[in-house]
Amino acid sequence: MGSTAEAVVIGGGVMGCSIIYNLAARGLTNSVLLERDLLGSGSTGRSSGVVRMHYSNEVHAHMAWQSLDIFQNFDQIIGGDCGLTQTGFLIFTGDEDLPAFHANVAMQQECGIQTSIISREEAQEIAPGFYLDDCAAIAYEPVSGYADPSGTAAAYSARARDMGATVMLQSPATGIEVAGGKVVAVTTRDRRIETPAVVVATGPWSRRFLLQHGIDLPLEATRHEVIHLRRPMDKLPYHPGGADIANLVYFRPESTDLTLVGNGNMEDVVEDPELFASRPTQRFIQDVWTRLARRIPVMAEAEYTTGYAGLYTSTPDSHPIMDRVEGIDGLYICTGFSGHGFKLSPMVGVLMAELMLDGKATTIDISTLRMSRFREGKLNRPRYGFKVLV
Ligand SMILES: Cc1cc2nc3c(=O)[nH]c(=O)nc-3n(C[C@H](O)[C@H](O)[C@H](O)COP(=O)(O)OP(=O)(O)OC[C@H]3O[C@@H](n4cnc5c(N)ncnc54)[C@H](O)[C@@H]3O)c2cc1C
């Protein structure tokens, strides 16, 4: 069966859904999203959904801050519910990372982000029961929190469909046809869609899919675990979200009495994104729980409820690739968001639409996310060893 589309987006994670929505909002309503399984069935559906602003580089800080504005006004701007819950967010550091920490918070403030370094006494008011004596500095973001990654993807996709886009589930793209240096079509098992523009937003599947088309990028699928602990509610009814650089652990409240805990640094490379152990290991549970309890001692009395693992799409500098492919007109790549992409997803769609329709992303300079940086040896430099903070 054949058809035509103004653009085809491959991958129905939060990035692909944000992109197809933003293309439709900019007038490209005859576009198609192909998803091999179900929306959010990749990294998006396993995401912890943390929405915080603490980054060590301007490109991510701007993307996170401008995305927060969209999350906060999601129903008016996009339509639907992204599940934003503004718990406030604390970032703790020890002596080792102190100079970088101060520089990063100053940079974030210059970007307009609502963040400041607060005293231990102020932090104790915000987070009663936390152990803070070891903290060299603490930053606080009062408007950060978490949102619903699958719900956000579904909302973007629904609005794109309302505007005329087609979203095809259980429809893996099998290939991209190129002729005369230009994209001409995308194929699935039973369909050929003629199109001049294709975005590859295939998350952990990207390396393999791109290799098939002769594009060799240093992308790895890496496995990361998350657990949910039931809090002793009489002692800790509530707490804000947090990223603890000293103990390499992040956490946030989940529903009424649970605390979601992740690490992000303990990772295993996965050869085949179809095959990975989806349950957490005993080793991880013990390790992450012990480190959480260093910051929140009463969590030693918590009860394990459940856990799962998901895949990051990791690059050597933990920065994504958002670019056009040199030498193939109409081919774009949007992948490699490691463990911090969800919070950027609203702006990722805006910027990819600018790149495709205006020839350049203008709202935020994304040149540091170009794919040629690996070949040029010009990698971005994350300032922390804590991968989820980049
Ligand atoms: C455990 C975990 C915790 C995380 N926590 C956070 C967090 O707290 N905050 C944050 O900001 N980020 C977090 N992230 C990162 C964030 O979830 C990801 O960066 C984001 O979801 C990536 O979205 P994506 O659309 O690029 O990829 P995905 O969600 O993986 O989507 C890619 C899609 O492409 C589809 N696909 C693949 N191949 C094909 C094909 N050939 N044809 C059609 N479809 C195809 C897949 O089925 C998949 O649905 C976390 C990630 C994980 C795994």
The ligand as an SDF file (V2000), in Angstrom:
LIG
                    3D

 53 58  0  0  0  0  0  0  0  0999 V2000
   14.5880    4.4190   34.1490 C   0  0  0  0  0  0  0  0  0  0  0  0
   14.5680    5.7700   33.4790 C   0  0  0  0  0  0  0  0  0  0  0  0
   14.3800    6.9080   34.2550 C   0  0  0  0  0  0  0  0  0  0  0  0
   14.3710    8.1600   33.6430 C   0  0  0  0  0  0  0  0  0  0  0  0
   14.1050    9.2620   34.4070 N   0  0  0  0  0  0  0  0  0  0  0  0
   14.0320   10.4800   33.8230 C   0  0  0  0  0  0  0  0  0  0  0  0
   13.6760   11.6060   34.6020 C   0  0  0  0  0  0  0  0  0  0  0  0
   13.4240   11.4980   35.8000 O   0  0  0  0  0  0  0  0  0  0  0  0
   13.5850   12.8050   33.9740 N   0  0  0  0  0  0  0  0  0  0  0  0
   13.8690   12.9640   32.6430 C   0  0  0  0  0  0  0  0  0  0  0  0
   13.8210   14.0970   32.1590 O   0  0  0  0  0  0  0  0  0  0  0  0
   14.2110   11.8960   31.8810 N   0  0  0  0  0  0  0  0  0  0  0  0
   14.2870   10.6720   32.4380 C   0  0  0  0  0  0  0  0  0  0  0  0
   14.6050    9.5820   31.6910 N   0  0  0  0  0  0  0  0  0  0  0  0
   14.9630    9.7750   30.2870 C   0  0  0  0  0  0  0  0  0  0  0  0
   13.7480    9.9310   29.4000 C   0  0  0  0  0  0  0  0  0  0  0  0
   12.7570    9.0270   29.7760 O   0  0  0  0  0  0  0  0  0  0  0  0
   14.1690    9.7030   27.9570 C   0  0  0  0  0  0  0  0  0  0  0  0
   15.2170   10.6070   27.6370 O   0  0  0  0  0  0  0  0  0  0  0  0
   13.0190    9.9090   26.9820 C   0  0  0  0  0  0  0  0  0  0  0  0
   11.8900    9.1700   27.3600 O   0  0  0  0  0  0  0  0  0  0  0  0
   13.4750    9.5230   25.5930 C   0  0  0  0  0  0  0  0  0  0  0  0
   12.3870    9.5700   24.7350 O   0  0  0  0  0  0  0  0  0  0  0  0
   12.5360    9.0900   23.2290 P   0  0  0  0  0  0  0  0  0  0  0  0
   11.2670    9.4200   22.5460 O   0  0  0  0  0  0  0  0  0  0  0  0
   13.8150    9.6280   22.6730 O   0  0  0  0  0  0  0  0  0  0  0  0
   12.7880    7.5190   23.3340 O   0  0  0  0  0  0  0  0  0  0  0  0
   11.7440    6.3110   23.6000 P   0  0  0  0  0  0  0  0  0  0  0  0
   10.7590    6.6410   24.6350 O   0  0  0  0  0  0  0  0  0  0  0  0
   12.5570    5.0790   23.8010 O   0  0  0  0  0  0  0  0  0  0  0  0
   10.9580    6.2050   22.2350 O   0  0  0  0  0  0  0  0  0  0  0  0
   11.5190    5.6140   21.0870 C   0  0  0  0  0  0  0  0  0  0  0  0
   10.3880    4.8890   20.4090 C   0  0  0  0  0  0  0  0  0  0  0  0
   10.8070    4.4750   19.1270 O   0  0  0  0  0  0  0  0  0  0  0  0
   10.1600    3.2590   18.8420 C   0  0  0  0  0  0  0  0  0  0  0  0
   10.8840    2.6130   17.7440 N   0  0  0  0  0  0  0  0  0  0  0  0
   12.1290    2.0830   17.7860 C   0  0  0  0  0  0  0  0  0  0  0  0
   12.4620    1.6030   16.5580 N   0  0  0  0  0  0  0  0  0  0  0  0
   11.4120    1.8570   15.7390 C   0  0  0  0  0  0  0  0  0  0  0  0
   11.1500    1.6230   14.3600 C   0  0  0  0  0  0  0  0  0  0  0  0
   12.0320    1.0200   13.5610 N   0  0  0  0  0  0  0  0  0  0  0  0
    9.9410    2.0120   13.8510 N   0  0  0  0  0  0  0  0  0  0  0  0
    9.0270    2.6240   14.6440 C   0  0  0  0  0  0  0  0  0  0  0  0
    9.2340    2.8600   15.9580 N   0  0  0  0  0  0  0  0  0  0  0  0
   10.4100    2.5070   16.4840 C   0  0  0  0  0  0  0  0  0  0  0  0
   10.2000    2.5080   20.1660 C   0  0  0  0  0  0  0  0  0  0  0  0
    9.2390    1.4840   20.2350 O   0  0  0  0  0  0  0  0  0  0  0  0
    9.9490    3.6350   21.1570 C   0  0  0  0  0  0  0  0  0  0  0  0
    8.5880    3.7640   21.5000 O   0  0  0  0  0  0  0  0  0  0  0  0
   14.5920    8.2940   32.2480 C   0  0  0  0  0  0  0  0  0  0  0  0
   14.7560    7.1530   31.4640 C   0  0  0  0  0  0  0  0  0  0  0  0
   14.7350    5.9020   32.0770 C   0  0  0  0  0  0  0  0  0  0  0  0
   14.8970    4.6750   31.2280 C   0  0  0  0  0  0  0  0  0  0  0  0
  1  2  1  0
  2  3  1  0
  2 52  2  0
  3  4  2  0
  4  5  1  0
  4 50  1  0
  5  6  2  0
  6  7  1  0
  6 13  1  0
  7  8  2  0
  7  9  1  0
  9 10  1  0
 10 11  2  0
 10 12  1  0
 12 13  2  0
 13 14  1  0
 14 15  1  0
 14 50  1  0
 15 16  1  0
 16 17  1  0
 16 18  1  0
 18 19  1  0
 18 20  1  0
 20 21  1  0
 20 22  1  0
 22 23  1  0
 23 24  1  0
 24 25  2  0
 24 26  1  0
 24 27  1  0
 27 28  1  0
 28 29  2  0
 28 30  1  0
 28 31  1  0
 31 32  1  0
 32 33  1  0
 33 34  1  0
 33 48  1  0
 34 35  1  0
 35 36  1  0
 35 46  1  0
 36 37  1  0
 36 45  1  0
 37 38  2  0
 38 39  1  0
 39 40  1  0
 39 45  2  0
 40 41  1  0
 40 42  2  0
 42 43  1  0
 43 44  2  0
 44 45  1  0
 46 47  1  0
 46 48  1  0
 48 49  1  0
 50 51  2  0
 51 52  1  0
 52 53  1  0
M  END
$$$$
